[in-house]
Amino acid sequence: MVSMRGDDILPTAALAFDSRCTLGESITWCARERVLWWTDINGRRIWRGNPDTGNAQWWSTPGRVGSLALCESGRLLLGMEKALYFADPSREEPGAGLNCEQVCEVPMDGAALRINDGRLDRAGNFVFGCINEDPARARAARFHQYSIAQGLRALALEPVAIANGICFDPDGQGMYYCDSLQGRIMHAGYDAATATVSDPRVFAVIDGGAEPDGAVVDADGRVWGAQWGAGRVVRYSAAGEVDRILPVPALQPTCVAFAGDGLGTLYVTSARDGLDVAMLQDQPTSGGVFRVSLEGARGLPDLRFTDA
């Protein structure tokens, strides 16, 4: 188990949006509109939340969206099931279904695979991985990079069962990722222009039965990773050492994003999936989005996906 001093434990994250997602994920900050976007994968919804007002709205999707990214045009790029799509929520009323335009089919080795975690790299390419939902959990899910200019390009990383934790060093030359079922975070050299990776190595090992999930890198090169099953977000130094723990009042936190003025507030999505009645009574806001204002830490602004 992780052993920390009292001053290494951050204040428990507070509820920001009581969205009660079945499987909340892929939270992203839109500085233009000062809103957060995230997906409820199994609920088949895309959410938009305004931190200034506390209001949140949703749109339904025809499939499960594992990850999303903001586009230059204002549209969303969605990683949904076995393809990438564009969608424009501004053209639909909240609560309505999104009209999704397929832009790229993703080849997969099996019917039980779908797109899972994804994030824009420092050059604005969408980098994503897949998940194998077959009960045997064979490592057949792969990682890809997509851009309009270069199309879909496979990354030469070992296949996984559940791709997660994709994020990038501040200079864009290193990539973090994981297979949630292996309980370790990996780091590899990364070249955005050629979609090549090099020298993969173990960055951190997660103990106590928790699973590494979505992650983000801050301006100082530290990694903030949600830990499914542990009710916490853990911050790692650039050397892979645990140096802060953020308690989350939901057993299954899933993804993190910096947002707000100065990118000094951390938001955390979570999931209700798999929790029994007693667990939900104990943690009724599971599936919500939580936040904490940070001292001495800030995020990095994300580029937008070039969709024209």
GIMO-V139926 format. One record per pair of residues at least 4 apart in sequence whose C-alpha atoms are under 6 Angstrom apart, sorted by the first residue. I is the first residue (numbers start at 0). J is the second residue. D is the distance in whole Angstrom. If there is no record, write none. Layout:
I;J;D
I;J;D
//
This chain:
0;206;6
0;207;5
7;243;5
8;243;6
8;244;5
9;244;6
9;245;5
11;246;5
11;247;6
12;247;5
12;289;6
12;290;5
12;291;5
13;289;5
13;290;5
14;289;4
15;288;6
15;289;5
15;290;6
16;287;6
16;288;5
17;287;5
18;287;5
19;286;4
19;287;5
20;39;5
20;270;6
20;286;4
21;41;6
21;42;6
21;270;5
21;271;5
21;272;5
21;286;6
22;39;5
22;40;5
22;41;6
22;270;4
23;38;6
23;39;4
23;268;5
23;269;5
23;270;5
24;37;6
24;38;5
24;253;6
24;254;6
24;268;6
25;37;5
25;66;5
25;254;6
26;36;6
26;37;4
27;35;6
27;36;5
27;256;6
28;35;5
28;258;6
29;33;6
29;34;5
29;35;6
34;48;6
34;49;5
35;47;6
35;48;5
36;46;6
36;47;5
37;46;5
38;44;6
38;45;5
38;46;6
39;43;6
39;44;5
40;63;5
40;64;5
40;65;6
41;63;6
43;59;6
43;60;5
43;63;5
44;58;5
44;59;4
44;60;6
45;57;5
45;58;5
46;56;6
46;57;4
47;55;6
47;56;5
48;54;6
48;55;4
49;53;6
49;54;5
56;93;6
57;93;6
57;94;6
58;93;5
58;94;5
58;95;5
58;96;6
59;96;5
60;96;6
60;97;6
63;79;5
63;80;6
64;78;6
64;79;4
65;78;6
65;79;6
65;114;6
65;115;4
65;116;6
66;78;5
66;116;5
66;117;5
67;76;5
67;77;5
67;78;6
68;75;6
68;76;5
69;75;5
69;303;5
70;74;5
70;75;6
70;303;5
70;304;4
71;303;5
71;304;6
71;305;6
74;86;6
74;87;5
75;85;6
75;86;5
76;84;6
76;85;5
77;83;6
77;84;5
78;83;5
78;114;6
80;113;5
80;114;5
81;105;6
81;113;5
82;103;6
82;104;4
82;105;5
83;101;6
83;102;6
83;103;5
84;99;6
84;100;5
84;101;4
84;102;5
85;99;6
85;100;5
86;99;5
111;131;6
111;132;5
111;133;5
112;130;5
112;131;4
113;129;5
113;130;6
114;129;4
115;128;6
115;129;5
115;130;6
116;127;6
116;128;6
116;163;5
117;126;5
117;127;4
118;125;6
118;126;6
119;123;5
119;124;5
119;125;4
119;126;6
120;124;5
121;171;5
123;302;5
123;303;6
123;304;5
124;145;6
124;146;5
125;144;6
125;145;5
126;143;6
126;144;4
127;142;6
127;143;5
128;141;6
128;142;4
128;162;5
129;140;5
129;141;6
129;162;5
130;140;5
130;160;6
130;161;4
130;162;6
131;136;6
131;140;6
131;160;5
136;160;6
137;160;6
138;158;5
138;159;4
138;160;4
139;158;5
139;159;6
140;158;5
140;159;5
140;160;6
141;158;5
142;154;5
143;152;6
143;153;4
143;154;5
144;151;6
144;152;5
145;150;5
145;151;5
146;150;5
159;178;5
161;178;5
161;179;6
162;177;6
162;178;5
163;176;6
163;177;5
163;212;5
163;213;6
164;176;5
164;177;6
164;212;5
164;213;4
164;214;5
165;175;5
165;176;4
166;174;6
166;175;5
166;215;5
167;171;6
167;173;6
167;174;5
168;173;5
172;188;6
172;189;5
172;190;6
173;187;6
173;188;4
173;189;5
174;186;6
174;187;5
174;189;6
175;185;6
175;186;5
176;184;6
176;185;5
177;184;5
177;185;6
179;210;5
179;211;5
182;205;5
182;210;6
183;203;6
183;204;4
183;205;6
184;202;5
184;203;5
185;200;6
185;201;5
185;202;5
186;199;6
186;200;6
186;202;6
187;197;6
187;198;5
187;199;4
188;196;5
188;197;5
189;195;6
189;196;5
190;194;6
190;195;5
202;239;5
203;239;5
209;226;6
209;227;6
209;228;5
209;229;5
210;226;5
210;227;5
211;226;5
212;225;5
212;226;6
212;253;5
213;224;6
213;225;6
213;253;6
213;254;4
214;223;5
214;224;4
214;255;6
215;222;6
215;223;5
216;220;6
216;221;5
216;222;5
217;221;5
217;297;6
217;298;4
217;299;6
218;297;6
218;298;5
218;299;5
220;237;6
221;235;6
221;236;5
221;237;5
222;234;6
222;235;5
223;233;6
223;234;4
224;232;5
224;233;5
225;232;4
225;252;6
225;253;6
225;254;6
226;231;6
226;232;6
227;251;4
227;252;5
228;250;5
228;251;5
229;250;6
230;247;5
230;249;5
230;250;4
230;251;6
231;245;5
231;246;4
231;247;5
232;244;6
232;245;5
233;243;6
233;244;5
234;241;6
234;242;6
234;243;5
235;239;5
235;240;5
235;241;5
235;242;6
236;240;5
249;285;5
251;269;5
251;270;6
252;268;6
252;269;4
253;268;5
253;269;5
254;267;6
254;268;5
255;266;6
255;267;5
256;265;6
256;266;5
257;262;5
257;264;6
257;265;5
257;298;5
258;262;5
258;264;5
262;297;5
262;298;5
263;293;6
263;297;5
264;291;6
264;292;4
264;293;6
265;290;5
265;291;5
266;289;6
266;290;4
267;288;5
267;289;5
268;288;5
269;286;5
269;287;6
270;285;6
270;286;4
271;285;5
271;286;5
274;278;6
279;283;5
//
